[in-house]
Amino acid sequence: MNPLIGAGRYAPSPSGDLHFGNLRTALLAWLCARSSGRAFYIRVEDIDSGRSSDTAAMRQLEDLQVLGLNWDGEVLYQHTRYAAYQQALDRLPTYECYCSRKDILAAASAPHAAPGAYPGTCRDLSDSQRNTRRAELYAQGRVPALRLRANVSQWSIYDVFAGEYTGVVDDMVLKRADWAYNLAVVVDDAFQGIDQVVRGDDLLASAPRQAYLAHLLGLPTPVFIHVPLVLNAAGKRLAKRDGAVTFRQLGAQTLERLGASIGIPGAANTAELLERFDLATVPRSPFIWDAA
């Protein structure tokens, strides 16, 4: 799946109906791909077995179709890609980690710890220490995480909105009970020939980690476009608890409100949005949701 013209994508997590913020990102991803002559793919990121739902995935795909965001080829489901993730994992330097999330938060809050970075607690344990910690986890019905043994502490990427951006790279988790997002997204983007990634700017900090993983695997790094989020009146990320925010609740007014939010008011359909779309005019500040 390597289109000669390149490709963009939208990759929702099927944990519920898509809300206005999700749909805005999907629309921008579709517009960026279509306006640049790229293919556009949908990937269902359902590797989180605790949150993913087949019913939610079906409803999300139906909503995208009704909205007019057509895609190319078959929908790719991450739960069918485990063998590919394992092949990538086998090519990377890794080590077992026995830390709980509580352990990691405590260590990361220590003086001189890099914000948000794993401090390497389990990186250099002896064999006997590993055997002891592994046995303790198994006795609790848990398994160790597998972490990347990174040899850099930061990596730089280019983002169309943010420009040159350098972020922290740590010994990130590649697999727990489920496969980790950072590994899966890199492997799947390469498989689908994705060379343009449009997503919310809350994921900007993860882009250097993913670009570094791509580098280690000998895979190309896509062009990133991290777009501002939709926020509620309190300035927090829009969520379903903010009221009638899903496509199924908003109904016919959804597309018009989406268009207005990206600087294209009054558009009747996605074809008109595409005709009038210019990435340079998309607002660079968060869109504040007005429930009225």
Secondary structure, 3 states (H helix, E strand, C coil): CCCCCCEEEECCCCCCCCEHHHHHHHHHHHHHHHHCCCEEEEEECCCCCCCCCHHHHHHHHHHHHHHCCCCCCCCEEHHHCHHHHHHHHCCCCEEEECCCHHHHHHHHCCCCCCCCCCCCCCCCCCHHHHHHHHHHHHHCCCCCEEEECCCCCEEEEEECCCEEEEEECCCCEEECCCECHHHHHHHHHHHCCECEEEEEHHHHHHHHHHHHHHHHHCCCCCEEEEECCEECCCCCECCHHHCCCEHHHHHHHHHHHHHHHCCCCCCCCHHHHHHHCCHHHCCCCCEECCCC
